[in-house]
C-alpha cells in the first residue's frame, strides 16, 4: 500500500509521499513515488504514484522519453495544465494495456496518480488521475487530494487545510498526516518525501527526504503526540464530573490554607 497527498494553497503547492511499495513479514521494498519535471522559467510538474509498480515505472519512463522526442506530445510542450493531465491519463491507460497484454496471470496493473504543477503564469492546479485515465481536481472547500491509504491522515487535513493556509504550515500538516498514517498502518512507511513549490518559481523549491530516525521528523512526531495529549486533557468535562468535584469539595472541605 502507499499514501501520497498534494495540497494547493494561495501561495503554492505541497506534495508528500511515503516510499513503501510492498510490505510483508519477509519482504519490504522502498521506491520513490515522487517524480518532478521542470523547464526553468516555463513550467513545473510533480507526479505522485500509487498502484502497480511496473505500471508506475513504465508511465514515468514514457513521460521522460517523450520529453526527449521533439516530435512527440509531452509534458515539455503541452499548452496548459489541463492538456498535461489529459496526456498523463492517456499514457497511463496505454501502459496498463501493454502490461496486461503480456500477462498470463490476471495481474492487476492499475495505477493512480496525483499530478500537479504550473504552466506559464497560469494558476497552478493539482489533479487525481484514476486508472481509467479520467481525472478530477481539488475543490475550494478541500484544497487537497490523497491516494492510497487515506483514512488515517484525512481527519487532520479536513480540519486544518484551507486555501489561505501558509505554505510551510500546510507542509507540516502533510508530514503530520503521513506520520499519523505510518503510526496506524504498517503498509505505509518512511522515508517520507516532501516537496514545496512556490507559485511562479518554476523550480523544485524545498525537497526533503525524511527517514524514521531523522531528527526533525522525530521532533515533529513527538510534538504532535504531545499536542494531542494536551488537547485531550483540555476538553470540557462532562456535567457529572462537575457535580462529582462539587460533592467531593463539600464532603472533604476546602484545602487547608498555606502560610
Buried (B, 14 or more C-beta within 10 A) or exposed (E): BBBBBBBBBEBBBBBBBBBBBEBEEEEEEEEBBBBBBBBEEEBBBBBBBBBBBBBBBBBBEBBBEBBEEEEEBBBBBBEBBBBBBBBBBEBBBBBBEBBBEEEEEEEEBBBBBBBBBBBEEEEBBBBBBBBEBEBEBBEEEBBBBBBBBBEBBBEBBEEBBBBEBEBBEBBBBBBBBBBBBBEEBEBBBBBBBBBBBBBEEBEEBEBBEBEEEBEEBBEBBEEBEEEEEEEEEEEEEEEEEEEEEEEEEEEEEEEEEEE
